[in-house]
Amino acid sequence: MKKIAISLPDRQANAIERMRRQQRIPRSRVIQNAIARYLAEEGYLDDARRYEQGYRKRPERQEAKAFAHAAVGVLAIEERK
């Protein structure tokens, strides 16, 4: 884990302090959670890792593979037109 030093406006720092006391978690955890949410919203998290996690939860069924194969065939025909 890497340590960094940042400066925050007083309002943000005070809000973080209130949140960490209420949730009884370290200040670093509050900031880590906020950054993780921001990165997820902006799409900067590891897309491959998320895909893998999603795939493990809901693996492709045989029908999905058949649909994908059929779609490739249709697209190939469309490209030749």
WOFEN-V535979 format. One record per helix or strand of 3 or more residues. SS is the DSSP state (A for helix, B for strand). FROM is the first residue (numbers start at 0). TO is the last residue. If there is no record, write none. Layout:
ss-><SS | SS>
from-><FROM | FROM>
to-><TO | TO>
This chain:
ss-><A | A | A | A>
from-><9 | 26 | 46 | 61>
to-><22 | 41 | 56 | 79>
